Amino acid sequence: MGRDIYKTDRTLYIIEAGLEYLISILFADAFLATLTSSLGMSDSLTGIISSFISLGCVFQLIAMFISKGRAKRTVISLSILNQILFMLLYVIPLAGGTENFKIAIFVVCILLAYFVYNIAHPKKINWLMSLVPNGQRGRFTATKEIISLIIGMIFSFAMGSVIDYYKEIGDMRTAFIICAAVVFVLMIMHTLTMILTKEKPIEHVMEGKHEILSVLKDKNLIKVCVVFLIWYIATYSANPFYGTYQTKELGFSLTFVSILSIVSAIARVISSIFMGAYADKRSFAKMIRLCFAIAGLGFLCNIFCVPENGKIMFTAYKILYSVAMGGINSALINLCYDYVSAEKRVHALAVTQALAGLAGFFSTLIVSMLVGSIQEKGNTFMGMYLYAQQVVSAIAFILTVAVIVYVSISLIHKAKYNQKKPTEE
């Protein structure tokens, strides 16, 4: 057996993923809600902005038509631009101008940030995952996620405490300046890890303007795509509205939100250890079905989550959802690797995530109207006193049950009649 020349590069990949995760923390959930609240945005608008993560996946289609050669230079350039745009989000509340003007600039910047991120994402994943042997993908992605979560929970608590401190003394300007500076430092470190990471020689990859149609004709990919679609609709019907729910209706401080993040991160770390090994042994399809079931229990908890029991029920949701996410993200990507041939993988990821992203974004748009309507009626729905987030949790729960049934029938049950993996090499 020859020397493993990519061992150091896989370590750099783990560091890169961790740094990118730290940046993402500052623009998610309660941190994003703090930013949008400082600009005077409504809950429904904040929910729509949160769903830009989903809409951004549509832009992954562009990755199929640019930079046909090596990915490294393109990915690094786009990552720097993406993170500069993210940094500006903490600068905008400090700038002059009317509230509406700042909101407009904020929306443009975050949309552009996700636009740029998602152009680079499929090529970056294909570049870095190509450094991981096929038989080790489950354990490697679990290790990568565990390390990100451990440093993430420390980082989240520290940054949450900083923002809470300055909020208490009425100096949010300083809090936002610190956040912007932190993003800048993380960006420099993230860029260095990618510069130092090798890139494998280019293998044959599909090219040309007929790629999308070719990929969509793949029956195995269609099965995976439906899983993406239902799950994205479920999560984007509920999750974008939980950030404001925590800071407003439930009355959580950012410090408590950060403690929640630590608890849920520990749960996700433990889950990732189990899920990675489980997927390598049983299959990513069986692993994702288990994860969906756990996520469904989390949404069920939030159906009954109100201010009186918020710290208990929302904590239960966070733990269950985090345990589920210990396998879901890696499983969605690895299902493409399991069910799609090597030359189609970049485009399979782009197409499936783009279609699912569109579905997720429009589900948020539709549900945001429901959220606005319930709140305008004094938190009533069908004659019952309910918070909007309870209703959207019920929607997510029903859809999660649907995706469990689909995975069981289309991926697991049918696999019994075919002992080989669809793309076994």
Secondary structure as the mmCIF struct_conf table of DSSP 4:
data_model
#
loop_
_struct_conf.conf_type_id
_struct_conf.id
_struct_conf.beg_label_comp_id
_struct_conf.beg_label_asym_id
_struct_conf.beg_label_seq_id
_struct_conf.end_label_comp_id
_struct_conf.end_label_asym_id
_struct_conf.end_label_seq_id
TURN_TY1_P TURN_TY1_P1 ILE A 5 TYR A 6
HELX_RH_AL_P HELX_RH_AL_P1 LYS A 7 ILE A 25
TURN_TY1_P TURN_TY1_P2 LEU A 26 PHE A 27
BEND BEND1 ALA A 28 ALA A 28
HELX_RH_AL_P HELX_RH_AL_P2 ASP A 29 SER A 38
TURN_TY1_P TURN_TY1_P3 LEU A 39 GLY A 40
HELX_RH_AL_P HELX_RH_AL_P3 ASP A 43 SER A 50
TURN_TY1_P TURN_TY1_P4 SER A 51 SER A 51
HELX_RH_AL_P HELX_RH_AL_P4 PHE A 52 LEU A 55
HELX_RH_3T_P HELX_RH_3T_P1 GLY A 56 MET A 64
TURN_TY1_P TURN_TY1_P5 PHE A 65 PHE A 65
BEND BEND2 ILE A 66 ILE A 66
BEND BEND3 GLY A 69 GLY A 69
BEND BEND4 ALA A 71 ALA A 71
HELX_RH_AL_P HELX_RH_AL_P5 LYS A 72 LEU A 89
TURN_TY1_P TURN_TY1_P6 TYR A 90 VAL A 91
HELX_RH_3T_P HELX_RH_3T_P2 ILE A 92 LEU A 94
BEND BEND5 ALA A 95 ALA A 95
BEND BEND6 GLY A 97 GLY A 97
HELX_RH_AL_P HELX_RH_AL_P6 GLU A 99 MET A 129
TURN_TY1_P TURN_TY1_P7 SER A 130 LEU A 131
BEND BEND7 VAL A 132 VAL A 132
HELX_RH_3T_P HELX_RH_3T_P3 ASN A 134 GLN A 136
HELX_RH_AL_P HELX_RH_AL_P7 ARG A 137 GLU A 168
TURN_TY1_P TURN_TY1_P8 ILE A 169 GLY A 170
HELX_RH_AL_P HELX_RH_AL_P8 MET A 172 LEU A 196
BEND BEND8 THR A 197 THR A 197
HELX_LH_PP_P HELX_LH_PP_P1 LYS A 200 HIS A 204
BEND BEND9 GLY A 208 GLY A 208
TURN_TY1_P TURN_TY1_P9 LYS A 209 HIS A 210
HELX_RH_AL_P HELX_RH_AL_P9 GLU A 211 LEU A 216
TURN_TY1_P TURN_TY1_P10 LYS A 217 LYS A 217
HELX_RH_AL_P HELX_RH_AL_P10 LYS A 219 TYR A 236
TURN_TY1_P TURN_TY1_P11 SER A 237 ALA A 238
HELX_RH_3T_P HELX_RH_3T_P4 ASN A 239 PHE A 241
HELX_RH_AL_P HELX_RH_AL_P11 TYR A 242 THR A 247
TURN_TY1_P TURN_TY1_P12 LYS A 248 GLU A 249
BEND BEND10 LEU A 250 LEU A 250
HELX_RH_AL_P HELX_RH_AL_P12 LEU A 254 LYS A 281
TURN_TY1_P TURN_TY1_P13 ARG A 282 ARG A 282
HELX_RH_AL_P HELX_RH_AL_P13 PHE A 284 ILE A 303
TURN_TY1_P TURN_TY1_P14 PHE A 304 PHE A 304
TURN_TY1_P TURN_TY1_P15 PRO A 307 ASN A 309
HELX_RH_AL_P HELX_RH_AL_P14 GLY A 310 TYR A 339
BEND BEND11 VAL A 340 VAL A 340
HELX_RH_3T_P HELX_RH_3T_P5 ALA A 342 LYS A 344
HELX_RH_AL_P HELX_RH_AL_P15 ARG A 345 GLU A 376
TURN_TY1_P TURN_TY1_P16 LYS A 377 GLY A 378
BEND BEND12 ASN A 379 ASN A 379
STRN STRN1 THR A 380 PHE A 381
TURN_TY1_P TURN_TY1_P17 MET A 382 GLY A 383
STRN STRN2 MET A 384 TYR A 385
HELX_RH_AL_P HELX_RH_AL_P16 ALA A 388 TYR A 406
HELX_RH_PI_P HELX_RH_PI_P1 VAL A 407 HIS A 413
HELX_RH_AL_P HELX_RH_AL_P17 LYS A 414 ALA A 415
TURN_TY1_P TURN_TY1_P18 LYS A 416 TYR A 417
BEND BEND13 LYS A 420 LYS A 420
TURN_TY1_P TURN_TY1_P19 PRO A 422 THR A 423
#
